């Protein structure tokens, strides 16, 4: 009876060893494949999406966009949209908010307040 339990345990250990070996081979295969075939990540350049409009006589040429935000506000994330607008997530200084900014027009297109603190 003890011999039968030992055989089952030996079979389980050998089976797990084979599974570990196959898993290790699969992992090495995936690593080698990824090293041989790297995927180029698309580089999104925020600076490339920002265009400066031509200067009009009498217009403010400083180019600064001043937003009236509470002290302690910081930019949490910036996402460039395909249409050239930037979605800017602002946090701190009150409830979190998302501001959609048109850099070429130097204006805020939309403002979304996410919730009250």
N, C-alpha and C positions, 0 to 999 in steps of 0.2 A: 504494500500500500504506500509505503514511504517512497518507493521507487517511482510510482506513477506520478506523485506530486513533484518529485524532482525533475522528471522528464517534462512536465508541463511548464515548470519554472524555467528550465533550460530552453525550451522552445520559445517562451515569451522573451527571454533575454536575447536570444539569437534574432528573433523577429524585430525587436526594438533596435538592435544593432544594425540590421539591414536597413531599417527605415532611417536611422540617423545617417548612415552612409549615403543613401539616395538623396536625402535632404541636403547634405553637405555638397554633393556633386551638383545638385540643382542650384544652390546658392553660388557656387563658384562659376557655374555656367552663366548665370544671370550677370554676375559681376564682369566676367570677361566680355560678354555681349555688349554690355553698356559701355565698357571701356573702348571697344572696337567700333561702336556705332553711337557716338555722342549726339544728343539732341540739342540743337541750338535753341536757346531760350530767346524769345523775341524781346529785344531791348526797347523798352518804352522810354523815350526821352521826353521829360516834361518840358525841358528847354526848347526842344524842337517844335512843340505844339504852340509855344507862345510866340506870337508875332506882334510887332509893334506897328501901329498904324502910322501913316504919314503925319508929319507935324503940320497943323493948321495955324495960320497966323492968328495970334491972340489967344491960342489955347494954352493950357497948362502943359509945359514941356517937361516937367519933373518926372512924369511917369509913375509916380507913387500912388498907390491905391490905399487910402486910409479908411479903415473900417472902425466904427465906433463899437468896440467890444469891451467887456468888463476887464478890470485888471486881473491877471492870473490866467487869462485865456491863452491856450497854446494850440498849435496845429497838430492834430493827432494823425491824420492821413491825407494824402492828396492823390486823386485819381484823374488821369487824363481821359476824356471822352473822345470818341471818334469825330465828333463835330467841332472839336477845338476848345470846348469848354472844360473847365477844371472843377471837379467836385472836391471841396475842401471840408474835412471833418474838424470842427473846433470843439475843444473840451476845456473844462475849468472855467471859473468865473461865472458860474450859473449852469443852466441845463445844457447838455450836449446839443450841438446843432450842426447841420450840413449847409454849406453855402455853395451855390453854383456860380462860378465866376467866369466872365467872358474876358480873357486877357486882351484880345484884339480891340474890343470896345471899351476896355477899362471900366467895367461896370459889374455889379452884382445882379445876376439874372433872377435867382430865386434863393430863398432862405427857408430852411425847415428846422423847427425846434423839436427835438426828439422827446422831451419830457421835462417835467418840473422836478427840481431836486427834493 
